[in-house]
């Protein structure tokens, strides 16, 4: 749905106000039927999605399946399998002061929710939270990124074939203008995935209307190579995690800490991994159908600029460094001898460039990480359990990958989210359902209430006996 003006958007928002109470009364069977319909539509039209993603940034079909389609299908399957149990809520344990009462926690839809999706995984990062919101019984307005117009148009058409706009609507329009209009509306929950700078603005808008808020942001996620690691294996895993989607992944390793004596050997192994993935020469890599493009020329030019800045300040180009801005190509690039005063270490890279910082003591890496905003992910590669535990205990991050990269996001039985400047809140599986639900505590009291003994006036002998008994049970002098 293309939004022409504020009036049209407000009309859509009001139409969902009427529907939200109907959805609140919907049972698991009704919600499951909708999710199954969405699943069928995604699979039936996946080839169209691959074409859209190819048009937007040359994403290979296999990578599109692996990182865009499959995670959404899995999200639906988990919700379908468990939604009935999730919606039952849970019974709370009794307490000393409520011996005759029972308490339960109900999961109720928040109401009208806004999902604002980024461009780097334009399908998955819109549809996955949308699945959780629908499972929880909400009305949804979702805005895809206008940087991936072909995928945005596909999503809008797909959702229009599955849901009525009064329930779920995809809105399109000029990015900043439409985004500002959406943030003026009193949504019950806002789910935003994107940059920390925009996340601050979204958080301020949510605070103005007291909306629930989930921020999935980013930042500079470190990887630490430990001494004694299997260099060949670690290098291949780093190459895959870093260069997947041409490095345009919020949980990709942004930079690598490497033992100083292993930097040269690591550079050789990473080059071999890149050559086996995408081709032995720069020409082969640029021609590879398995390596995506950067989202736009502006982003590509920025990557070229920060690489040139690093080299001009003394960084060594081990391989890569090739840019074709007109065709939005940035080659897999490794830089060693990187210093923290270089532009490449001042901002999230979001591209296929890996800077390497050499370390002598693990404490150097720990101090560096702790001195900066909390990252969305942290990766540890090596079999030294003591060093790994030392890193875990002395740092914090949204998630951690031990001896592999990216894959921590795939387990839907665990929450995914950031911490501090890398985000707030989490989702996936039950955690997504919970994010879009209000946990409502309900107490059921029977004919007898122990609390009646505590009504005023507070000077009866029975009250004093009860008070004494309670203090004795709680070991209060």
QUIFEN-V951977 format. One record per helix or strand of 2 or more residues. SS is the DSSP state (H for helix, E for strand). FROM is the first residue (numbers start at 0). TO is the last residue. If there is no record, write none. Layout:
BEGIN
ss: {SS:SS}
from: {FROM:FROM}
to: {TO:TO}
END
This chain:
BEGIN
ss: {H:H:H:H:E:E:E:H:E:H:E:H:E:H:E:E:H:E:H:H:H:E:E:H:E:E:H:E:H:E:H:E:H:E:H:E:E:H:E:H:H}
from: {5:27:45:60:89:100:111:123:138:148:167:174:188:195:211:221:230:254:259:281:296:315:322:324:328:332:342:352:361:374:384:396:406:415:419:422:425:428:436:449:460}
to: {23:43:56:86:91:108:115:134:142:161:171:181:192:207:215:224:246:258:277:286:311:318:323:326:329:335:344:358:369:380:393:401:409:416:421:423:426:434:444:453:472}
END
